[in-house]
Amino acid sequence: PGKAFGGEVIQEIIPDVYVYKVEGEYVIYLNDENIPRLKVNHFYRSILSNHGLAPQEDRKYIQEKLRSALWLIRSIHQRQRTIYKVTKSIVKFQKDFLDLGIQSLKPLVLRDVAEDIQMHESTISRVTNNKYVHTPQGIYELKFFFNAGIPSTQGETVASESVKNLVRELIAKEDPKKPYSDEKLVQILKERNIYIARRTVS
């Protein structure tokens, strides 16, 4: 009966990867607690190696199933290795973010990481989907690190997520009775070397 008055159920996020700073270097640990340790029962292997234990048809059936099981185990290990490689690449590109925070986030696209670890963009996209990383700056979805660049007045590009965060900070500090216009926000951002259109701000 009290459901209508209760809050939403908070979904706890368990990071898939942990990034720690150890002696000035970032170290990556995979969280494999939720991944079961899979192995094939030795009984089935013994049936295949001993011809007298089972008829030819049974042995053929077991061999097919064993092949499928080994493929599944290899696929899980391969996926974990890919998550590790992708995270390592993101850490390399986003080291400033890990050191200094969101204002130092760099523009990054899937292609950058795909080229860095020599994998296809679609593989990177699948691997980063609904995967979370624990960093010194907090817990983020791996997709968070991929964002477009916005040109600055100095000819460089700034990550869109950094600009969003900056706009958020400016709005939080403004006088509620006399809020900034979009044009004023554009002007403030220009003073901070960020070129952005008024409609983008709105």
Secondary structure as GFF3:
##gff-version 3
##sequence-region A 1 202
A	DSSP	three_ten_helix	3	5	.	.	.	ID=ss1
A	DSSP	beta_strand	17	22	.	.	.	ID=ss2
A	DSSP	beta_strand	25	30	.	.	.	ID=ss3
A	DSSP	alpha_helix	42	49	.	.	.	ID=ss4
A	DSSP	alpha_helix	56	93	.	.	.	ID=ss5
A	DSSP	alpha_helix	95	100	.	.	.	ID=ss6
A	DSSP	three_ten_helix	102	104	.	.	.	ID=ss7
A	DSSP	alpha_helix	110	117	.	.	.	ID=ss8
A	DSSP	alpha_helix	121	128	.	.	.	ID=ss9
A	DSSP	beta_strand	132	135	.	.	.	ID=ss10
A	DSSP	beta_strand	138	141	.	.	.	ID=ss11
A	DSSP	three_ten_helix	142	145	.	.	.	ID=ss12
A	DSSP	beta_strand	149	151	.	.	.	ID=ss13
A	DSSP	beta_strand	157	159	.	.	.	ID=ss14
A	DSSP	alpha_helix	160	173	.	.	.	ID=ss15
A	DSSP	alpha_helix	182	191	.	.	.	ID=ss16
A	DSSP	alpha_helix	198	201	.	.	.	ID=ss17
###
